[in-house]
Amino acid sequence: MGLEKNNSEDGIIVYPNPAEEIVNVRVGVSGKIEFYNLLGAIVETQQLAIGTNEVDLKGLPSGIYFFVFSTGSDAVTGKIIKQ
């Protein structure tokens, strides 16, 4: 499932995509988001509260990253491009 879609039915919206430094993640339930590089290594992890959360990607090089948002009982995956 890509970030280009409005995944509100899945409880998550991630924008902007592509992103430069900050990614906004809007969720309908609290949970954890993990960002992975193309090698599968976790490069950023953050606990998210209900509502809009900012995730700082400033320290990451430009490229494609995948994310997994998990609530314990469910998970949503997606992709984001960092410029």
C-alpha positions in Angstrom: 0.0 0.0 0.0 1.6 3.3 -1.0 1.6 6.6 0.7 0.3 8.3 -2.4 -3.2 7.1 -1.4 -5.2 8.7 1.4 -5.2 5.7 3.7 -7.7 7.2 6.1 -9.7 4.0 6.1 -6.6 2.3 7.4 -6.1 4.9 10.1 -3.0 6.6 8.7 -2.2 9.6 6.4 1.5 10.4 5.7 2.4 13.7 3.9 4.2 15.3 2.2 5.5 12.7 -0.2 8.2 13.4 -1.3 9.4 15.0 1.9 12.5 17.1 2.7 12.9 17.1 6.5 9.7 16.6 8.3 6.9 14.1 7.6 3.4 14.6 9.1 1.7 11.4 10.1 -2.0 11.5 11.0 -3.4 8.5 12.7 -6.7 7.5 14.2 -5.2 5.2 16.8 -2.0 5.4 18.8 0.8 3.1 17.7 4.4 2.9 16.6 5.9 3.8 13.2 9.3 2.4 12.0 11.1 3.6 8.9 13.4 1.2 7.0 16.0 1.9 4.4 16.3 -0.2 1.3 18.6 -2.7 3.1 15.9 -3.4 5.7 17.6 -1.6 8.6 15.4 0.5 10.9 16.5 4.1 10.6 13.8 5.9 12.7 11.2 4.8 15.2 8.6 6.9 16.9 5.6 6.4 19.1 2.5 8.2 17.6 -0.4 9.6 19.5 -3.9 10.0 18.0 -3.9 13.0 15.7 -1.1 14.6 13.6 2.5 13.8 14.6 5.7 15.2 13.1 8.5 12.7 12.3 12.0 14.3 11.8 13.9 12.8 8.9 16.6 15.5 8.7 19.4 13.1 9.6 18.6 10.6 6.8 20.1 10.8 3.4 17.9 11.3 0.3 16.3 8.1 -0.9 13.4 5.7 -0.6 12.2 4.5 2.7 9.5 2.1 3.8 7.5 2.3 6.9 5.4 0.1 9.1 2.8 1.6 11.4 1.7 -0.9 14.0 -0.9 -0.8 16.7 -0.2 -4.2 18.2 -3.2 -5.9 16.5 -2.8 -4.4 13.0 -0.1 -3.0 10.7 0.0 -0.7 7.7 2.9 -0.4 5.4 3.9 2.2 2.9 6.7 4.1 1.1 8.1 7.6 1.3 10.7 9.4 -0.8 13.1 11.8 1.1 14.6 14.5 -1.1 
